[in-house]
């Protein structure tokens, strides 16, 4: 989604437009969730931070000013700061009942599952390394770093449809490699 469209949606959210809020959520939630997850490293905590992030976006959309900078920077800053605040609260011992509950539940994989995941991750890295360098970098950017197709097309100086083709064909090659 382009900058102008996101700015328009934020402006409509500032007017309490629920449809615009739904569209904004659909457009940016994956990237913002990635930011929350990267900071918190716990899926449940990241989901809670995402919810808080979108409440803050709803409540503060009127504060956003289109100044020529990317609206994603504003949105990512909210998500990052919300996640950091949650991380600091957890480290300082100021936890509420929900976070205490998630701390008590055994999270993460079993040793066997972790071993299998490491093995699969190693296979995936090997398969990514077999791709041409630009294709592998594009796939890492899209699916591991959360970059948009448009950002990747600009980064690699190729048309948007070419980037989509690179990613689709790269994923098909990865699937074949992983099936071996």
Secondary structure by P-SEA (a helix, b strand, c coil): ccaaaaaaaaaaaaaccaaaaaaaaaacaaaaaaaaaaaaccaaaaaaaaaaaaaaaaacccccccccccaaaaaaaaaaaaaaaaaaaaaaccccaaaaaaaaccccccaaaaaaaaaaaaaaaaaaaaccaaaaaaaaaaccccccaaaaaaaacccaaaaaaaaaaaaaaaaaaaac
